[in-house]
Amino acid sequence: MINGVRLKFTKLGKIRFTSHRDVARLFERALRKAAVDVAYTEGFSPRPKIAFGLALSTGHESLAEYLDVALARDDVDVTALPGRLSSALPAGIDVVAAAPVQPGDASLQEAVTSCTWRIEAVGIDVPTATRLVDAAEGHH
């Protein structure tokens, strides 16, 4: 029995300027459009039960962002979700993988132990970039 699904998605190109909150809204809309049976919170204003990993800063691209979606039913075809959701999302956001989340699995906040950043310094040579990084770190 699965509790939900963990989605891996990319955020590339102009969509990188979309805020984390707006990306969450895009996924809520895509889940509705793709007719995924998402579990909802109870109360006056029910919201879909979705949880993101670390928030990506606005303006940055990513090859590996993660989102957990609680499901209302456990018979969802997880293997079909990347294609269904990618077609419902704007250009630049693509769901590249989906895996079932079992009861007792670690939350995204617990599961993410590291991240890797690649920074391009355009228009500057390596010695100058090294000197500037050293100065910023306090190495004179």
Helices and strands as residue ranges (DSSP letters): E 4-11, G 13-17, H 20-33, E 50-52, E 62-70, G 78-80, H 81-86, E 93-101, H 108-111, H 126-137
